Amino acid sequence: MKCNKIIAIRLMQRTASAPAVQETLTRFGCNIKMRLGLHDVGEDYCSNEGLVLLQVCGKNEELSHLLDALNELKGVKAKMLDLDD
């Protein structure tokens, strides 16, 4: 199965939305090959915004359900890049 799709997830309120995002990602865990989480952090600073990148595998219908589930969450925006096209 080809895994040439990337989902980018923007969390505008990272600390508030992280538990729901984690629950959603766990539910679709068999479709996620790689996950990378990014947010700004410093000695006395931790950003409340974050970015999660996923390399995903699966049928388009399954991945559409994942995108829909993420975009239904408050403070979360997700988009997919299909590198097979």
Phi, psi and omega in degrees: 000132178285141179234058183255034178240140179239133172249128175254130181240123177257125177254111182280335177229074191307311184292328180280322186267347184303316180299318180290323177296315180300317178299318179294316180295324177295319180299326181254024186303328181287351177260357186252116179270321182219145179221134179224123179252136182227137169202154180287137179214145177216184182302322181231029184211138174219113184297144175268004173252148180211166179226132176239129177249133179237137165262121188241153178231153175135178179288150181305323180297317178298315182291328175295322177296320177298312179301315180299316180298320179291316183289345175282344182281139179295132177077018182232137175226129182230142177219152181245141175246120181259109182272003175280336183285000000 
